[in-house]
Every structure is written in structure tokens, then in C-alpha cells.
Amino acid sequence: MALLDVHHYSTVLNMNMDMRVILPEKDTVTPEHPAKALYLLHGMGGDHTIWTRKTSIERYVEQYNVAVFMPETHLGWYTDMARGFRYFTYLTEELPVLIKRMFVSVSDKKEDTFVAGFSMGGYGAIKCALKAGHLFSKAAALSGAVDIATRYDAQNMTYWEDIFGPQEKASGSCNDLFRLAQEMPKDKRPPLYLWCGTDDFLYQDNVRFVKHLRALGYDVTWGDGPGGHTWDRWDEQIQPALKWLLEER
């Protein structure tokens, strides 16, 4: 596998952005026989390097014909902020065009493109699948922050309002995964994979969200187990998530 750090200018965000990329080096990967694409998203406090620093993701993807794109999105919650930057537009409109132009041996077909993440990145992954379904065929979230209304806290209220707007309007907004799941047309609903540790502060939110998805008829693969909001769990659980995402079912 080849490991690249890509630095580029974003016209959507009006700033320089960073992305770490893992590319397969197999002789069989060509523009005529391209690799699949996995967008792998970071959580709060992380950046484009965190997956390769905290897990063995480069080793885990060796068995698959896949390129992994790990973009930097700061603390923007993969959202076109109420007051701030348009991170969702960057991720789902600008970045795919850049990737297609720079990595010609990577497929841009929906059936070959997947998205996954942890915590804030888990929220982003599910949001991408529900709101940009023309790009992503499947999504996986590990310890996903799936209910934004529960994230607000008094000490950081300005921060959350800058991202999602007033707390009283968060539920049912265009950034609410519960609403997005309900509004997604039945014939376009993607398969989803969620896992959360039973000691994680986000566990009950995940349980409620999975029940919501199943009541709507989504194809949901759900798992839980001992553990909290920690990298040892995500390093372990990204492996079955990759298998679910990248192997034919």
C-alpha cells in the first residue's frame, strides 16, 4: 500500500485542506479496472492522520482492492454550518471531483464508493449516506454521535449553535439523522452498519437510532459489546466493518 498526504486548496471553504490517502499498489489496479473508494472520517479532536496513527487501517485494507481517503474537516461536524463553513458541501461536492481528477485508478461509481467513521465521523458517515445517496452505496458508523440534539451543553452552547443552530430547532432539522432517515425514499435507502460499546456515553442514542431505522424498514447491521469511547474498540471494530463494507454479501 502507498501512503500519501495530499494538500490542496478548497474553493468551497476558501482555505488549504489536508487529506491522507492509502492507495493499493497492485498491478491489477488500472483506470480500466479501478480500485473501490472508502471515505474514512475522523471524530472530534482528530484530523486526517488519526486513523493511521491510532489503528492499523493501512494493514487492514491490504486484502481489499480499495483506496482510503481520510479528509481533514476540523470540528465542523460534516455540516454546512449555521454560522461558519460549508463542510458538507466540501465533502460531498468538491472533494469527489478532486479525487476523480487526481486518482484516475479509483472508481467513482456509487456501487464502489463507501463511507465510514467514528464518533463525529460516524455521524458524518450516516449523514453522507442519507443526504448524498447518489455518491455512497453503504455506510458504517462506530460509536456514532447519531443524535445531534443530545450533543448541546451549556458550557459550549455557542459552538453547537454555530454548527447546528438553536438547540430547540436541532431535532427535525436538515441535520437530524432521524429526520433524514425518515425522508429518504424507500427505493434509495442504503444498507447501514452501526456498532457501539455498551459503556459508551453514546450507546443509548445508538440503540434508539437503530430502532428508528428498523421501524422504517432499513437494512441495518447492528452490533455492540463491552467497551467505551476508545481507540482500542475502534481499532478492533473497524475490521468487521471493512469486511461488511467491501465484501460481497
C-alpha positions, 0 to 999 in steps of 0.5 A, spaced: 500 500 500 502 507 498 501 512 503 500 519 501 498 526 504 495 530 499 494 538 500 490 542 496 486 548 496 478 548 497 474 553 493 468 551 497 471 553 504 476 558 501 482 555 505 488 549 504 485 542 506 489 536 508 487 529 506 491 522 507 490 517 502 492 509 502 492 507 495 493 499 493 499 498 489 497 492 485 498 491 478 491 489 477 489 496 479 488 500 472 483 506 470 480 500 466 479 496 472 479 501 478 480 500 485 473 501 490 473 508 494 472 508 502 471 515 505 474 514 512 472 520 517 475 522 523 471 524 530 472 530 534 479 532 536 482 528 530 484 530 523 486 526 517 492 522 520 488 519 526 486 513 523 493 511 521 496 513 527 491 510 532 489 503 528 492 499 523 487 501 517 493 501 512 494 493 514 487 492 514 485 494 507 491 490 504 486 484 502 481 489 499 482 492 492 480 499 495 483 506 496 482 510 503 481 517 503 481 520 510 479 528 509 481 533 514 474 537 516 476 540 523 470 540 528 465 542 523 461 536 524 460 534 516 455 540 516 454 546 512 454 550 518 449 555 521 454 560 522 461 558 519 463 553 513 460 549 508 463 542 510 458 538 507 458 541 501 466 540 501 465 533 502 460 531 498 461 536 492 468 538 491 472 533 494 469 527 489 471 531 483 478 532 486 479 525 487 476 523 480 481 528 477 487 526 481 486 518 482 484 516 475 485 508 478 479 509 483 472 508 481 467 513 482 461 509 481 456 509 487 456 501 487 464 502 489 464 508 493 463 507 501 463 511 507 465 510 514 467 513 521 467 514 528 464 518 533 463 525 529 465 521 523 460 516 524 455 521 524 458 524 518 458 517 515 450 516 516 449 523 514 453 522 507 449 516 506 442 519 507 443 526 504 448 524 498 445 517 496 447 518 489 455 518 491 455 512 497 452 505 496 453 503 504 455 506 510 458 504 517 458 508 523 462 506 530 460 509 536 456 514 532 454 521 535 447 519 531 443 524 535 445 531 534 440 534 539 443 530 545 450 533 543 448 541 546 451 543 553 451 549 556 458 550 557 459 550 549 452 552 547 455 557 542 459 552 538 453 547 537 449 553 535 454 555 530 454 548 527 447 546 528 443 552 530 438 553 536 438 547 540 430 547 540 430 547 532 436 541 532 431 535 532 427 535 525 432 539 522 436 538 515 441 535 520 437 530 524 439 523 522 432 521 524 429 526 520 433 524 514 432 517 515 425 518 515 425 522 508 429 518 504 425 514 499 424 507 500 427 505 493 434 509 495 435 507 502 442 504 503 444 498 507 447 501 514 452 498 519 452 501 526 456 498 532 457 501 539 460 499 546 455 498 551 459 503 556 459 508 551 456 515 553 453 514 546 450 507 546 443 509 548 442 514 542 445 508 538 440 503 540 434 508 539 437 510 532 437 503 530 430 502 532 428 508 528 431 505 522 428 498 523 421 501 524 422 504 517 424 498 514 432 499 513 437 494 512 441 495 518 447 491 521 447 492 528 452 490 533 455 492 540 459 489 546 463 491 552 467 497 551 467 505 551 469 511 547 476 508 545 481 507 540 482 500 542 474 498 540 475 502 534 481 499 532 478 492 533 471 494 530 473 497 524 475 490 521 468 487 521 466 493 518 471 493 512 469 486 511 461 488 511 463 494 507 467 491 501 465 484 501 460 481 497 454 479 501 
